[in-house]
Amino acid sequence: MCAVTILAAGCTQTVTGTAVRAAPGIDEGSRSPVDVDTVLLDRSAMQAITGAGDGLTEVPGMDSKVPVDIDMMAEAVPAQCRWLFAETQVFGSEVEEFHKTTYQYPARGALISQAAAGYRDSATAQRAFGALADSIRGCGETGPGYALVGQVAATADSVRTRPGNCGRDYRVKAVVLVEVTFCAFPDAVPDIVMSNILAHVPA
């Protein structure tokens, strides 16, 4: 959860510790036609894309099969911005499958994460994406909103935020909603990560 907080808050920090097995996921009995485990990139691909090589490692305990909320952080920001610390709001209540992994590059004080949520059909995925896009716009309209989401760019199937040296990218394709978050990497890195993930999602 520490790394989730760091990414959302827009600062970086190296995390040490021992990796633990991910908690059971929500995908038992999934009605999603796409197994989200098959669309995320493996560590070697992330190492190649970031240019970090072996210096890019998984953050211990940050491989999750369920959306995570950090209530203490969510309660500290305007209601319109609570999604920043509440993955259940980001991905909605109709998630059939979920997987998120977070990596760190201590040499640059950098972090990057990838997440994918699978839904039962494309209409449900689009509904989740639309609600998220509305939440991002709503946060940006609050007093502290610009500091939290920064510059926002949106299209019919994508939305991105750029607060300071960090950012979040979201794309919906077919039945999958993808999230890439990062700090201290060039914009080209999350763009390539996102493109490679989407290439694994059937149209």
Contact map, one row per residue, 1 for C-alpha under 8 A:
11111000000000000000000000000000000000000000000000000000000001000001010000000000000000000000000000000000000000000000000000000000000000000000000000000000000000000000000000000000000000000000000000000000000
11111100000000000000000000000000000000000000000000000000000000000000000000000000000000000000000000000000000000000000000000000000000000000000000000000000000000000000000000000000000000000000000000000000000
11111110000000100000000000000000000000000000000000000000001001000000000000000000000000000000000000000100000000000000000000000000000000000000000000000000000000000000000000000000000000000000000000000000000
11111111000000000000000000000000000000000000000000000000000000000000000000000000000010000000000000000000000000000000000000000000000000000000000000000000000000000000000000000000000000000000000000000000000
11111111100000000000000000000000000000000000000000000000000000000000010010000000000010000000000000000000000000000000000000000000000000000000000000000000000000000000000000000000000000000000000000000000000
01111111111110000000000000000000000000000000000000000000000000000000000000000000000000000000000000000000000000000000000000000000000000000000000000000000000000000000000000000000000000000000000000000000000
00111111111100000000000000000000000000000000000000000000000000000000000000000000000000000000000000000000000000100000000000000000000000000000000000000000000000000000010000000000000011100000000000000000000
00011111110000000000000000000000000000000000000000000000000000000000000000000000000110000000000000000000000000000000000000000000000000000000000000010000000000000000000000000000000000000000000000000000000
00001111111000000000000000000000000000000000000000000000000000000000000000000000000000000000000000000000000000000000000000000000000000000000000000010000000000000000000000000000000000000000000000000000000
00000111111100000000000000000000000000000000000000000000000000000000000000000000000000000000000000000000000000000000000000000000000000000000000000000000000000000011111000000000000000100000000000000000000
00000110111110000000000000000000000000000000000000000000000000000000000000000000000000000000000000000000000000000000000000000000000000000000000000000000000000000000110000000000000000100000000000000000000
00000110011111000000000000000000000000000000000000000000000000000000000000000000000000000000000000000000000011100000000000000000000000000000000000000000000000000000000000000000000000110000000000000000000
00000100001111100000000000000000000000000000000000000000000000000000000000000000000000000000000000000000010011000000000000000000000000000000000000000000000000000000000000000000000000000000000000000000000
00000000000111110000000000000000000000000000000000000000000000000000000000000000000000000000000000000001110011000000000000000000000000000000000000000000000000000000000000000000000000000000000000000000000
00100000000011111000000000000000000000000000000000000000001100000000000000000000000000000000000000000001000000000000000000000000000000000000000000000000000000000000000000000000000000000000000000000000000
00000000000001111100000000000000000000000000000000000000001100000000000000000000000000000000000000000000000000000000000000000000000000000000000000000000000000000000000000000000000000000000000000000000000
00000000000000111110000000000000000000000000000000000000000100000000000000000000000000000000000000000000000000000000000000000000000000000000000000000000000000000000000000000000000000000000000000000000000
00000000000000011111000000000000000000000000000000000000000110000000000000000000000000000000000000000000000000000000000000000000000000000000000000000000000000000000000000000000000000000000000000000000000
00000000000000001111100000000000000000000000000000000000001111000000000000000000000000000000000000000000000000000000000000000000000000000000000000000000000000000000000000000000000000000000000000000000000
00000000000000000111110000000000000000000000000000000000000110000000000000000000000000000000000000000000000000000000000000000000000000000000000000000000000000000000000000000000000000000000000000000000000
00000000000000000011111000000000000000000000000000000000000010100000000000000000000000000000000000000000000000000000000000000000000000000000000000000000000000000000000000000000000000000000000000000000000
00000000000000000001111100000000000000000000000000000000000011111000000000000000000000000000000000000000000000000000000000000000000000000000000000000000000000000000000000000000000000000000000000000000000
00000000000000000000111110000000000000000000000000000000000000011100000000000000000000000000000000000000000000000000000000000000000000000000000000000000000000000000000000000000000000000000000000000000000
00000000000000000000011111000000000000000000000000000000000000001100000000000000000000000000000000000000000000000000000000000000000000000000000000000000000000000000000000000000000000000000000000000000000
00000000000000000000001111110000000000000000000000000000000000011100000000000000000000000000000011000000000000000000000000000000000000000000000000000000000000000000000000000000000000000000000000000000000
00000000000000000000000111110100000000000000000000000000000000001100000000000000000000000000000111000000000000000000000000000000000000000000000000000000000000000000000000000000000000000000000000000000000
00000000000000000000000011111100000000000000000000000000000000000000000000000000000000000000000111000000000000000000000000000000000000000000000000000000000000000000000000000000000000000000000000000000000
00000000000000000000000011111100000000000000000000000000000000000000000000000000000000000000000000000000000000000000000000000000000000000000000000000000000000000000000000000000000000000000000000000000000
00000000000000000000000000111110000000000000000000000000000000000000000000000000000000000000000000000000000000000000000000000000000000000000000000000000000000000000000000000000000000000000000000000000000
00000000000000000000000001111111000000000000000000000000000000000000000000000000000000000000000110000000000000000000000100000000000000000000000000000000000000000000000000000000000000000000000000000000000
00000000000000000000000000001111100000000000000000000000000000000000000000000000000000000000000100000000000000000000001100000000000000000000000000000000000000000000000000000000000000000000000000000000000
00000000000000000000000000000111111000000000000000000000000000000000000000000000000000000000000110000000000000000000011110000000000000000000000000000000000000000000000000000010000000000000000000000000000
00000000000000000000000000000011111000000000000000000000000000000000000000000000000000000000000000000000000000000000001110000000000000000000000000000000000000000000000000000010000000000000000000000000000
00000000000000000000000000000001111100000000000000000000000000000000000000000000000000000000000000000000000000000000010000000000000000000000000000000000000000000000000000000011000000000000000000000000110
00000000000000000000000000000001111111100000000000000000000000000000000000000000000000000000000010000000000000000000010000000000000000000000000000000000000000000000000000000000000000000000000000000000000
00000000000000000000000000000000011111110000000000000000000000000000000000000000000000000000000011100000000000000001110000000000000000000000000000000000000000000000000000000001000000000000000000000000000
00000000000000000000000000000000001111110000000000000000000000000000000000000000000000000000000000100000000000000000000000000000000000000000000000000000000000000000000000000000000000000000000000000000000
00000000000000000000000000000000001111110000000000000000000000000000000000000000000000000000000000000000000000000000000000000000000000000000000000000000000000000000000000000000000000000000000000000001000
00000000000000000000000000000000001111111000000000000000000000000000000000000000000000000000000000000000000000000001000000000000000000000000000000000000000000000000000000000000000000000000000000001101100
00000000000000000000000000000000000111111100000000000000000000000000000000000000000000000000000000000000000000000111000000000000000000000000000000000000000000000000000000000000000000000000000000001001000
00000000000000000000000000000000000000111110110000000000000000000000000000000000000000000000000000000000000000000000000000000000000000000000000000000000000000000000000000000000000000000000000010011000000
00000000000000000000000000000000000000011111110000000000000000000000000000000000000000000000000000000000000000000000000000000000000000000000000000000000000000000000000000000000000000000000000000000000000
00000000000000000000000000000000000000001111111000000000110000000000000000000000000000000000000000000000000000000000000000000000000000000000000000000000000000000000000000000000000000000000000000000000000
00000000000000000000000000000000000000000111111100001000000000000000000000000000000000000000000000000000000000000000000000000000000000000000000000000000000000000000000000000000000000000000000000000000000
00000000000000000000000000000000000000001111111110000000000000000000000000000000000000000000000000000000000000000000000000000000000000000000000000000000000000000000000000000000000000000000000000000000000
00000000000000000000000000000000000000001111111111000001000000000000000000000000000000000000000000000000000000000000000000000000000000000000000000000000000000000000000000000000000000000000000010000000000
00000000000000000000000000000000000000000011111111111111000000000000000000000000000000000000000000000000000000000000000000000000000000000000000000000000000000000000000000000000000000000000000000000000000
00000000000000000000000000000000000000000001111111111000000000000000000000000000000000000000000000000000000000000000000000000000000000000000000000000000000000000000000000000000000000000000000000000000000
00000000000000000000000000000000000000000000111111110000000000000000000000000000000000000000000000000000000000000000000000000000000000000000000000000000000000000000000000000000000000000000100110000000000
00000000000000000000000000000000000000000000011111111000000000000000000000000000000000000000000000000000000000000000000000000000000000000000000000000000000000000000000000000000000000001000100000000000000
00000000000000000000000000000000000000000000001111111000000000000000000000000000000000000000000000000000000000000000000000000000000000000000000000000000000000000000000000000000000000000000000000000000000
00000000000000000000000000000000000000000000001111111111000000000000000000000000000000000000000000000000100000000000000000000000000000000000000000000000000000000000000000000000000000000000000000000000000
00000000000000000000000000000000000000000001001101111111000000000000000000000000000000000000000000000000000000000000000000000000000000000000000000000000000000000000000000000000000000000000000000000000000
00000000000000000000000000000000000000000000001000011111100000000000000000000000000000000000000000000000000000000000000000000000000000000000000000000000000000000000000000000000000000000000000000000000000
00000000000000000000000000000000000000000000001000011111100000000000000000000000000000000000000000000000111000000000000000000000000000000000000000000000000000000000000000000000000000000000000000000000000
00000000000000000000000000000000000000000000011000011111110000000000000000000000000000000000000000000011110000000000000000000000000000000000000000000000000000000000000000000000000000000000000000000000000
00000000000000000000000000000000000000000010000000000111111000000000000000000000000000000000000000000011100000000000000000000000000000000000000000000000000000000000000000000000000000000000000000000000000
00000000000000000000000000000000000000000010000000000001111101000000000000000000000000000000000000001111000000000000000000000000000000000000000000000000000000000000000000000000000000000000000000000000000
00100000000000110010000000000000000000000000000000000000111111100000000000000000000000000000000000000111000000000000000000000000000000000000000000000000000000000000000000000000000000000000000000000000000
00000000000000111111000000000000000000000000000000000000011111100000000000000000000000000000000000000000000000000000000000000000000000000000000000000000000000000000000000000000000000000000000000000000000
00000000000000000111110000000000000000000000000000000000001111110000000000000000000000000000000000000000000000000000000000000000000000000000000000000000000000000000000000000000000000000000000000000000000
10100000000000000010010000000000000000000000000000000000011111110000000000000000000000000000000000011100000000000000000000000000000000000000000000000000000000000000000000000000000000000000000000000000000
00000000000000000000110000000000000000000000000000000000001111111000000000000000000000000000000000111100000000000000000000000000000000000000000000000000000000000000000000000000000000000000000000000000000
00000000000000000000011010000000000000000000000000000000000011111110000000000000000000000000000001111000000000000000000000000000000000000000000000000000000000000000000000000000000000000000000000000000000
00000000000000000000011111000000000000000000000000000000000000111110000000000000000000000000000011110000000000000000000000000000000000000000000000000000000000000000000000000000000000000000000000000000000
00000000000000000000001111000000000000000000000000000000000000011111000000000000000000000000000001100000000000000000000000000000000000000000000000000000000000000000000000000000000000000000000000000000000
00000000000000000000000000000000000000000000000000000000000000011111100000000000000001110010000001000000000000000000000000000000000000000000000000000000000000000000000000000000000000000000000000000000000
10000000000000000000000000000000000000000000000000000000000000000111110000000000000001110000000000000000000000000000000000000000000000000000000000000000000000000000000000000000000000000000000000000000000
00000000000000000000000000000000000000000000000000000000000000000011111001000000000011110000000000000000000000000000000000000000000000000000000000000000000000000000000000000000000000000000000000000000000
10001000000000000000000000000000000000000000000000000000000000000001111111000000000011000000000000000000000000000000000000000000000000000000000000000000000000000000000000000000000000000000000000000000000
00000000000000000000000000000000000000000000000000000000000000000000111111100000000011000000000000000000000000000000000000000000000000000000000000000000000000000000000000000000000000000000000000000000000
00000000000000000000000000000000000000000000000000000000000000000000011111110000000000000000000000000000000000000000000000000000000000000000000000000000000000000000000000000000000000000000000000000000000
00001000000000000000000000000000000000000000000000000000000000000000011111111000010010000000000000000000000000000000000000000000000000000000000000000000000000000000000000000000000000000000000000000000000
00000000000000000000000000000000000000000000000000000000000000000000111111111010111111000000000000000000000000000000000000000000000000000000000000000000000000000000000000000000000000000000000000000000000
00000000000000000000000000000000000000000000000000000000000000000000001111111110010000000000000000000000000000000000000000000000000000000000000000000000000000000000000000000000000000000000000000000000000
00000000000000000000000000000000000000000000000000000000000000000000000111111100000000000000000000000000000000000000000000000000000000000000000000000000000000000000000000000000000000000000000000000000000
00000000000000000000000000000000000000000000000000000000000000000000000011111110110000000000000000000000000000000000000000000000000000000000000000000000000000000000000000000000000000000000000000000000000
00000000000000000000000000000000000000000000000000000000000000000000000000111111110000000000000000000000000000000000000000000000000000000010010000000000000000000000000000000000000000000000000000000000000
00000000000000000000000000000000000000000000000000000000000000000000000001101111110000000000000000000000000000000000000000000000000000000000000000000000000000000000000000000000000000000000000000000000000
00000000000000000000000000000000000000000000000000000000000000000000000000000111111000000000000000000000000000000000000000000000000000110110010000000000000000000000000000000000000000000000000000000000000
00000000000000000000000000000000000000000000000000000000000000000000000001001111111100000000000000000000000000000000000000000000000000110110000010010000000000000000000000000000000000000000000000000000000
00000000000000000000000000000000000000000000000000000000000000000000000011101111111111001000000000000000000000000000000000000000000000000000000000000000000000000000000000000000000000000000000000000000000
00000000000000000000000000000000000000000000000000000000000000000000000001000001111111111100000000000000000000000000000000000000000000100000000000000000000000000000000000000000000000000000000000000000000
00000001000000000000000000000000000000000000000000000000000000000000000001000000111111100100000000000000000000000000000000000000000000000000000000000000000000000000000000000000000000000000000000000000000
00011001000000000000000000000000000000000000000000000000000000000000111011000000011111100000000000000000000000000000000000000000000000000000000000000000000000000000000000000000000000000000000000000000000
00000000000000000000000000000000000000000000000000000000000000000011111001000000011111111100000000000000000000000000000000000000000000000000000000000000000000000000000000000000000000000000000000000000000
00000000000000000000000000000000000000000000000000000000000000000011100000000000001111111111000000000000000000000000000000000000000000000000000000000000000000000000000000000000000000000000000000000000000
00000000000000000000000000000000000000000000000000000000000000000011100000000000001001111111100000000000000000000000000000000000000000000000000000000000000000000000000000000000000000000000000000000000000
00000000000000000000000000000000000000000000000000000000000000000000000000000000011001111111100000000000000000000000000000000000000100000000000000000000000000000000000000000000000000000000000000000000000
00000000000000000000000000000000000000000000000000000000000000000000000000000000001101111111000000000000000000000000000000000001000100000000000000000000000000000000000000000000000000000000000000000000000
00000000000000000000000000000000000000000000000000000000000000000010000000000000000000111111111000000000000000000000100000000001100100000000000000000000000000000000000000000000100000000000000000000000000
00000000000000000000000000000000000000000000000000000000000000000000000000000000000000111111111000000000000000000000000000000001000000000000000000000000000000000000000000000000000000000000000000000000000
00000000000000000000000000000000000000000000000000000000000000000000000000000000000000011011111000000000000000000000000000000000000000000000000000000000000000000000000000000000000000000000000000000000000
00000000000000000000000000000000000000000000000000000000000000000000000000000000000000000011111100000000000000000000001000010001000000000000000000000000000000000000000000000000000000000000000000000000000
00000000000000000000000000000000000000000000000000000000000000000000000000000000000000000011111111000000000000000000111100000000000000000000000000000000000000000000000000000000000000000000000000000000000
00000000000000000000000001100111000000000000000000000000000000000000000000000000000000000000011111000000000000000000111100000000000000000000000000000000000000000000000000000000000000000000000000000000000
00000000000000000000000011100101001100000000000000000000000000001000000000000000000000000000001111100000000000000000111000000000000000000000000000000000000000000000000000000000000000000000000000000000000
00000000000000000000000011100000000100000000000000000000000000011110000000000000000000000000001111110000000000000011110000000000000000000000000000000000000000000000000000000000000000000000000000000000000
00000000000000000000000000000000000110000000000000000000000000111100000000000000000000000000000011111000000000000011100000000000000000000000000000000000000000000000000000000000000000000000000000000000000
00000000000000000000000000000000000000000000000000000000000001111000000000000000000000000000000001111100000000001111000000000000000000000000000000000000000000000000000000000000000000000000000000000000000
00000000000000000000000000000000000000000000000000000000010001110000000000000000000000000000000000111110000000001110000000000000000000000000000000000000000000000000000000000000000000000000000000000000000
00100000000000000000000000000000000000000000000000000000011001100000000000000000000000000000000000011111000000111100000000000000000000000000000000000000000000000000000000000000000000000000000000000000000
00000000000000000000000000000000000000000000000000000001111000000000000000000000000000000000000000001111100000111000000000000000000000000000000000000000000000000000000000000000000000000000000000000000000
00000000000001100000000000000000000000000000000000000001111000000000000000000000000000000000000000000111110011110000000000000000000000000000000000000000000000000000000000000000000000000000000000000000000
00000000000001000000000000000000000000000000000000010011100000000000000000000000000000000000000000000011111111100000000000000000000000000000000000000000000000000000000000000000000000000000000000000000000
00000000000011000000000000000000000000000000000000000011000000000000000000000000000000000000000000000001111111000000000000000000000000000000000000000000000000000000000000000000000000000000000000000000000
00000000000000000000000000000000000000000000000000000010000000000000000000000000000000000000000000000000111111000000000000000000000000000000000000000000000000000000000000000000000000000000000000000000000
00000000000000000000000000000000000000000000000000000000000000000000000000000000000000000000000000000000111111000000000000000000000000000000000000000000000000000000000000000000000000010000000000000000000
00000000000111000000000000000000000000000000000000000000000000000000000000000000000000000000000000000001111111100000000000000000000000000000000000000000000000000000000000000000000000010000000000000000000
00000000000111000000000000000000000000000000000000000000000000000000000000000000000000000000000000000001111111110000000000000000000000000000000000000000000000000000000000000000000001111000000000000000000
00000010000100000000000000000000000000000000000000000000000000000000000000000000000000000000000000000111100011111000000000000000000000000000000000000000000000000000000000000000000001111000000000000000000
00000000000000000000000000000000000000000000000000000000000000000000000000000000000000000000000000000111000001111100000000000000000000000000000000000000000000000000000000000000000111101000000000000000000
00000000000000000000000000000000000000000000000000000000000000000000000000000000000000000000000000011110000000111110000000000000000000000000000000000000000000000000000000000000001111000000000000000000000
00000000000000000000000000000000000000010000000000000000000000000000000000000000000000000000000000011100000000011111000000000000000000000000000000000000000000000000000000000000011110000000000000000000000
00000000000000000000000000000000000000010000000000000000000000000000000000000000000000000000000001111000000000001111100000000000000000000000000000000000000000000000000000000000011100000000000000000000000
00000000000000000000000000000000000100110000000000000000000000000000000000000000000000000000000001110000000000000111110000000000000000000000000000000000000000000000000000000001111000000000000000000000000
00000000000000000000000000000000000100000000000000000000000000000000000000000000000000000010001111100000000000000011111000000000000000000000000000000000000000000000000000000001110000000000000000000000000
00000000000000000000000000000001011100000000000000000000000000000000000000000000000000000000001111000000000000000001111100001000000000000000000000000000000000000000000000000011100000000000000000000000000
00000000000000000000000000000011100000000000000000000000000000000000000000000000000000000000011110000000000000000000111111011000000000000000000000000000000000000000000000000011000000000000000000000000000
00000000000000000000000000000111100000000000000000000000000000000000000000000000000000000000001100000000000000000000011111011000000000000000000000000000000000000000000000000010000000000000000000000000000
00000000000000000000000000000001100000000000000000000000000000000000000000000000000000000000000000000000000000000000001111111000000000000000000000000000000000000000000000000110000000000000000000000000000
00000000000000000000000000000000000000000000000000000000000000000000000000000000000000000000000000000000000000000000001111111100000000000000000000000000000000000000000000001111000000000000000000000000000
00000000000000000000000000000000000000000000000000000000000000000000000000000000000000000000000000000000000000000000000011111110000000000000000000000000000000000000000000000010000000000000000000000000000
00000000000000000000000000000000000000000000000000000000000000000000000000000000000000000000010000000000000000000000001111111111000000000000000000000000000000000000000000000010000000000000000000000000000
00000000000000000000000000000000000000000000000000000000000000000000000000000000000000000000000000000000000000000000011111111111100000000000000000000000000000000000000000010111100000000000000000000000000
00000000000000000000000000000000000000000000000000000000000000000000000000000000000000000000000000000000000000000000000001111111110000000000000000000000000000000000000000010010000000000000000000000000000
00000000000000000000000000000000000000000000000000000000000000000000000000000000000000000000000000000000000000000000000000111111111000000000000000000000000000000000000000000000000000000000000000000000000
00000000000000000000000000000000000000000000000000000000000000000000000000000000000000000111010000000000000000000000000000011111111100000000000000000000000000000000000000000000100000000000000000000000000
00000000000000000000000000000000000000000000000000000000000000000000000000000000000000000010000000000000000000000000000000001111111110000000000000000000000010000000000000110000100000000000000000000000000
00000000000000000000000000000000000000000000000000000000000000000000000000000000000000000000000000000000000000000000000000000111111111000000000000000000000000000000000000000000000000000000000000000000000
00000000000000000000000000000000000000000000000000000000000000000000000000000000000000000000000000000000000000000000000000000011111111100000000000000000000000000000000000000000000000000000000000000000000
00000000000000000000000000000000000000000000000000000000000000000000000000000000000000001110000000000000000000000000000000000001111111110000000000000000000000000000000000000000000000000000000000000000000
00000000000000000000000000000000000000000000000000000000000000000000000000000000000000000000000000000000000000000000000000000000111111111000000000000000010000100000000000000000000000000000000000000000000
00000000000000000000000000000000000000000000000000000000000000000000000000000000000000000000000000000000000000000000000000000000011111111100000000000000000000000000000000000000000000000000000000000000000
00000000000000000000000000000000000000000000000000000000000000000000000000000001101000000000000000000000000000000000000000000000001111111110000000000000000000000000000000000000000000000000000000000000000
00000000000000000000000000000000000000000000000000000000000000000000000000000001100000000000000000000000000000000000000000000000000111111111000000001000000000000000000000000000000000000000000000000000000
00000000000000000000000000000000000000000000000000000000000000000000000000000000000000000000000000000000000000000000000000000000000011111111100000000000000000000000000000000000000000000000000000000000000
00000000000000000000000000000000000000000000000000000000000000000000000000000001100000000000000000000000000000000000000000000000000001111111110000000000000000000000000000000000000000000000000000000000000
00000000000000000000000000000000000000000000000000000000000000000000000000000101100000000000000000000000000000000000000000000000000000111111110010011000000000000000000000000000000000000000000000000000000
00000000000000000000000000000000000000000000000000000000000000000000000000000000000000000000000000000000000000000000000000000000000000011111111111011100000000000000000000000000000000000000000000000000000
00000000000000000000000000000000000000000000000000000000000000000000000000000000000000000000000000000000000000000000000000000000000000001111111011000000000000000000000000000000000000000000000000000000000
00000000000000000000000000000000000000000000000000000000000000000000000000000101000000000000000000000000000000000000000000000000000000000111111111000000000000000000000000000000000000000000000000000000000
00000000000000000000000000000000000000000000000000000000000000000000000000000000000000000000000000000000000000000000000000000000000000000001111111000000000000000000000000000000000000000000000000000000000
00000000000000000000000000000000000000000000000000000000000000000000000000000000000000000000000000000000000000000000000000000000000000000001011111110000000000000000000000000000000000000000000000000000000
00000000000000000000000000000000000000000000000000000000000000000000000000000000100000000000000000000000000000000000000000000000000000000011111111111100000000000000000000000000000000000000000000000000000
00000000000000000000000000000000000000000000000000000000000000000000000000000000000000000000000000000000000000000000000000000000000000000001111111111110000000000010000000000000000000000000000000000000000
00000000000000000000000000000000000000000000000000000000000000000000000000000000000000000000000000000000000000000000000000000000000000000000000111111100000000000011000000000000000000000000000000000000000
00000001100000000000000000000000000000000000000000000000000000000000000000000000100000000000000000000000000000000000000000000000000000000011000111111100000000000010000000000000000000000000000000000000000
00000000000000000000000000000000000000000000000000000000000000000000000000000000000000000000000000000000000000000000000000000000000000010011000011111111000000001110000000000000000000000000000000000000000
00000000000000000000000000000000000000000000000000000000000000000000000000000000000000000000000000000000000000000000000000000000000000000001000011111111000000001111000000000000000000000000000000000000000
00000000000000000000000000000000000000000000000000000000000000000000000000000000000000000000000000000000000000000000000000000000000000000000000001001111100000001110000000000000000000000000000000000000000
00000000000000000000000000000000000000000000000000000000000000000000000000000000000000000000000000000000000000000000000000000000000000000000000000001111110000111100000000000000000000000000000000000000000
00000000000000000000000000000000000000000000000000000000000000000000000000000000000000000000000000000000000000000000000000000000000000000000000000000011111000111000000000000000000000000000000000000000000
00000000000000000000000000000000000000000000000000000000000000000000000000000000000000000000000000000000000000000000000000000000000010000000000000000001111111110000000000000000000000000000000000000000000
00000000000000000000000000000000000000000000000000000000000000000000000000000000000000000000000000000000000000000000000000000000000000000000000000000000111111100000000000000000000000000000000000000000000
00000000000000000000000000000000000000000000000000000000000000000000000000000000000000000000000000000000000000000000000000000000000000000000000000000000011111000000000000000000000000000000000000000000000
00000000000000000000000000000000000000000000000000000000000000000000000000000000000000000000000000000000000000000000000000000000100000000000000000000000011111100000000000111000000000000000000000000000000
00000000000000000000000000000000000000000000000000000000000000000000000000000000000000000000000000000000000000000000000000000000000000000000000000000000011111110000000011110000000000000000000000000000000
00000000000000000000000000000000000000000000000000000000000000000000000000000000000000000000000000000000000000000000000000000000000010000000000000000001111011111000000011100000000000000000000000000000000
00000000000000000000000000000000000000000000000000000000000000000000000000000000000000000000000000000000000000000000000000000000000000000000000000000001110001111100001111000000000000000000000000000000000
00000000000000000000000000000000000000000000000000000000000000000000000000000000000000000000000000000000000000000000000000000000000000000000000000001111100000111110001110000000000000000000000000000000000
00000000000000000000000000000000000000000000000000000000000000000000000000000000000000000000000000000000000000000000000000000000000000000000000000001111000000011111111100000000000000000000000000000000000
00000000010000000000000000000000000000000000000000000000000000000000000000000000000000000000000000000000000000000000000000000000000000000000000001111110000000001111111000000000000000000000000000000000000
00000000010000000000000000000000000000000000000000000000000000000000000000000000000000000000000000000000000000000000000000000000000000000000000000100100000000000111111000000000000000000000000000000000000
00000000011000000000000000000000000000000000000000000000000000000000000000000000000000000000000000000000000000000000000000000000000000000000000000000000000000000111111000000000000000110000000000000000000
00000010011000000000000000000000000000000000000000000000000000000000000000000000000000000000000000000000000000000000000000000000000000000000000000000000000000000111111100000000000011111000000000000000000
00000000010000000000000000000000000000000000000000000000000000000000000000000000000000000000000000000000000000000000000000000000000000000000000000000000000000011111111110000000000011100000000000000000000
00000000000000000000000000000000000000000000000000000000000000000000000000000000000000000000000000000000000000000000000000000000000000000000000000000000000000011100011111000000001111000000000000000000000
00000000000000000000000000000000000000000000000000000000000000000000000000000000000000000000000000000000000000000000000000000000000000000000000000000000000001111000001111100000001110000000010001000000000
00000000000000000000000000000000000000000000000000000000000000000000000000000000000000000000000000000000000000000000000000000000000000000000000000000000000001110000000111110000111100000000000000000000000
00000000000000000000000000000000000000000000000000000000000000000000000000000000000000000000000000000000000000000000000000000000100000000000000000000000000011100000000011111000111000000000000001000000000
00000000000000000000000000000000000000000000000000000000000000000000000000000000000000000000000000000000000000000000000000001100100000000000000000000000000011000000000001111111110000000000000000000000000
00000000000000000000000000000000000000000000000000000000000000000000000000000000000000000000000000000000000000000000000001000000000000000000000000000000000010000000000000111111100000000000000000000100101
00000000000000000000000000000000000000000000000000000000000000000000000000000000000000000000000000000000000000000000000011001000000000000000000000000000000000000000000000011111000000000000000000000000111
00000000000000000000000000000001110000000000000000000000000000000000000000000000000000000000000000000000000000000000011111111100000000000000000000000000000000000000000000011111100000000000000000000000000
00000000000000000000000000000000010100000000000000000000000000000000000000000000000000000000000000000000000000000001111001001000000000000000000000000000000000000000000000011111110000000000000000000000100
00000000000000000000000000000000000000000000000000000000000000000000000000000000000000000010000000000000000000000001110000001001100000000000000000000000000000000000000001111011111000000000000000000000000
00000000000000000000000000000000000000000000000000000000000000000000000000000000000000000000000000000000000000000111100000000000000000000000000000000000000000000000000001110001111100000000000001001100000
00000000000000000000000000000000000000000000000000000000000000000000000000000000000000000000000000000000000000001111000000000000000000000000000000000000000000000000000111100000111110000000000001000000000
00000000000000000000000000000000000000000000000000000000000000000000000000000000000000000000000000000000000000011110000000000000000000000000000000000000000000000000000111000000011111000000010011000000000
00000010000000000000000000000000000000000000000000000000000000000000000000000000000000000000000000000000000000011100000000000000000000000000000000000000000000000000011110000000001111100000010000000000000
00000010000000000000000000000000000000000000000000000000000000000000000000000000000000000000000000000000000001111000000000000000000000000000000000000000000000000000011100000000000111111000010000000000000
00000010011100000000000000000000000000000000000000000000000000000000000000000000000000000000000000000000000001110000000000000000000000000000000000000000000000000000111000000000000011111000000000000000000
00000000000100000000000000000000000000000000000000000000000000000000000000000000000000000000000000000000000111100000000000000000000000000000000000000000000000000000110000000000000001111100000000000000000
00000000000000000000000000000000000000000000000001000000000000000000000000000000000000000000000000000000000001110000000000000000000000000000000000000000000000000000010000000000000001111110110000000000000
00000000000000000000000000000000000000000000000000000000000000000000000000000000000000000000000000000000000000000000000000000000000000000000000000000000000000000000000000000000000000011111110000000000000
00000000000000000000000000000000000000000000000000000000000000000000000000000000000000000000000000000000000000000000000000000000000000000000000000000000000000000000000000000000000000001111111000000000000
00000000000000000000000000000000000000000000000000000000000000000000000000000000000000000000000000000000000000000000000000000000000000000000000000000000000000000000000000000000000000000111111100000000000
00000000000000000000000000000000000000000000000011000000000000000000000000000000000000000000000000000000000000000000000000000000000000000000000000000000000000000000000000000000000000001111111110000000000
00000000000000000000000000000000000000000000000000000000000000000000000000000000000000000000000000000000000000000000000000000000000000000000000000000000000000000000000010000000000111001111111111000000000
00000000000000000000000000000000000000000000000000000000000000000000000000000000000000000000000000000000000000000000000000000000000000000000000000000000000000000000000000000000000000000011111111100000000
00000000000000000000000000000000000000000000000010000000000000000000000000000000000000000000000000000000000000000000000000000000000000000000000000000000000000000000000000000000000000000001111111110000000
00000000000000000000000000000000000000001000010010000000000000000000000000000000000000000000000000000000000000000000000000000000000000000000000000000000000000000000000000000000000100000000111111111000000
00000000000000000000000000000000000000000000000000000000000000000000000000000000000000000000000000000000000000000000000000000000000000000000000000000000000000000000000010100000011100000000011111111100000
00000000000000000000000000000000000000000000000000000000000000000000000000000000000000000000000000000000000000000000000000000000000000000000000000000000000000000000000000000000000000000000001111111110000
00000000000000000000000000000000000000001000000000000000000000000000000000000000000000000000000000000000000000000000000000000000000000000000000000000000000000000000000000000000000000000000000111111111000
00000000000000000000000000000000000000111000000000000000000000000000000000000000000000000000000000000000000000000000000000000000000000000000000000000000000000000000000000000000010000000000000011111111100
00000000000000000000000000000000000000100000000000000000000000000000000000000000000000000000000000000000000000000000000000000000000000000000000000000000000000000000000000001000010000000000000001111111100
00000000000000000000000000000000000000000000000000000000000000000000000000000000000000000000000000000000000000000000000000000000000000000000000000000000000000000000000000000000000000000000000000111111110
00000000000000000000000000000000000001110000000000000000000000000000000000000000000000000000000000000000000000000000000000000000000000000000000000000000000000000000000000000000000000000000000000011111110
00000000000000000000000000000000010000100000000000000000000000000000000000000000000000000000000000000000000000000000000000000000000000000000000000000000000000000000000000001101000000000000000000001111111
00000000000000000000000000000000010000000000000000000000000000000000000000000000000000000000000000000000000000000000000000000000000000000000000000000000000000000000000000000100000000000000000000000011111
00000000000000000000000000000000000000000000000000000000000000000000000000000000000000000000000000000000000000000000000000000000000000000000000000000000000000000000000000001100000000000000000000000000111
